[in-house]
Amino acid sequence: MAREKPKLEVFSKTETGQPEAAPDPVRPVGIGLKASEWQRLEAMAAELGVTRHTLSLWILRDFIKRWDSGWRPETKTKQVLRT
């Protein structure tokens, strides 16, 4: 019997359209990661018993939900004076 994958509400899809609306097509994208970041994602996915792809979707969808709710990450900016 296949292992049941965890269903956590925070990782649900971010789509909020009407049920009769056409589904939003999936568009594959590539991202560049450092080798250490790739290994870390692999380790976290293995610990959760999901694929790296699934974990990446959870992470990105969680960020999008937080962004849509008004949250913004702290960014450090540096003022540059031009002479």
Backbone torsions as a table, in degrees:
resi	resn	phi	psi	omega
1	MET	NA	134.8	-178.7
2	ALA	-70.1	145.8	178.4
3	ARG	-70.4	135.1	178.8
4	GLU	-76.9	130.9	-178.5
5	LYS	-81.4	145.5	-178.6
6	PRO	-64.9	138.9	176.0
7	LYS	-114.5	105.8	-179.8
8	LEU	-114.2	130.9	-175.3
9	GLU	-60.0	-34.4	-178.8
10	VAL	-62.2	-21.9	-178.0
11	PHE	-101.4	13.8	-179.7
12	SER	-72.1	165.6	-177.8
13	LYS	-62.0	152.8	-177.3
14	THR	-93.3	-3.0	-178.1
15	GLU	-68.0	136.0	-178.9
16	THR	-129.2	22.6	-178.3
17	GLY	-73.4	173.0	177.3
18	GLN	-70.4	150.8	-179.8
19	PRO	-60.0	-32.8	-178.1
20	GLU	-82.7	-6.6	-179.8
21	ALA	-70.1	149.0	177.2
22	ALA	-64.5	141.2	-179.5
23	PRO	-65.5	146.1	177.8
24	ASP	-74.8	122.4	-177.7
25	PRO	-66.0	148.9	178.1
26	VAL	-82.7	134.0	179.9
27	ARG	-124.0	111.9	-178.8
28	PRO	-69.6	140.5	177.8
29	VAL	-133.9	153.3	176.3
30	GLY	-110.0	145.9	176.0
31	ILE	-130.9	146.3	178.0
32	GLY	-92.2	127.6	178.4
33	LEU	-123.6	150.5	171.0
34	LYS	-69.3	154.7	-179.8
35	ALA	-56.3	-38.7	-179.3
36	SER	-67.5	-35.7	178.0
37	GLU	-68.3	-41.0	178.1
38	TRP	-60.1	-46.4	179.8
39	GLN	-63.4	-39.1	179.6
40	ARG	-63.8	-43.8	176.6
41	LEU	-61.7	-42.1	178.3
42	GLU	-59.7	-44.7	-178.7
43	ALA	-65.5	-43.1	179.5
44	MET	-65.0	-42.4	179.2
45	ALA	-62.2	-43.1	179.0
46	ALA	-62.5	-41.3	179.6
47	GLU	-64.0	-36.0	179.3
48	LEU	-83.7	-13.6	-179.4
49	GLY	76.3	29.4	178.5
50	VAL	-126.1	172.2	177.2
51	THR	-80.6	161.6	176.9
52	ARG	-61.4	-37.1	178.4
53	HIS	-60.3	-47.9	179.8
54	THR	-61.2	-44.9	178.6
55	LEU	-60.9	-42.4	179.3
56	SER	-61.9	-40.8	177.0
57	LEU	-62.2	-44.8	178.3
58	TRP	-56.9	-47.1	-177.3
59	ILE	-62.5	-48.8	-178.3
60	LEU	-66.6	-41.6	179.7
61	ARG	-66.2	-36.4	176.8
62	ASP	-63.8	-42.5	179.0
63	PHE	-62.8	-43.5	179.9
64	ILE	-62.6	-42.5	178.8
65	LYS	-62.5	-43.8	178.8
66	ARG	-64.5	-40.8	178.9
67	TRP	-61.3	-46.4	-179.4
68	ASP	-64.1	-26.2	179.0
69	SER	-84.8	1.2	175.5
70	GLY	106.9	-9.2	-180.0
71	TRP	-69.6	141.2	174.3
72	ARG	-134.0	138.4	179.0
73	PRO	-69.3	150.7	176.3
74	GLU	-71.1	129.5	176.8
75	THR	-123.5	140.4	178.0
76	LYS	-98.1	121.2	178.9
77	THR	-111.9	152.8	-179.8
78	LYS	-122.2	125.8	180.0
79	GLN	-79.1	129.7	179.1
80	VAL	-113.5	124.7	178.4
81	LEU	-95.9	124.6	178.3
82	ARG	-93.3	138.0	179.8
83	THR	-113.2	NA	NA
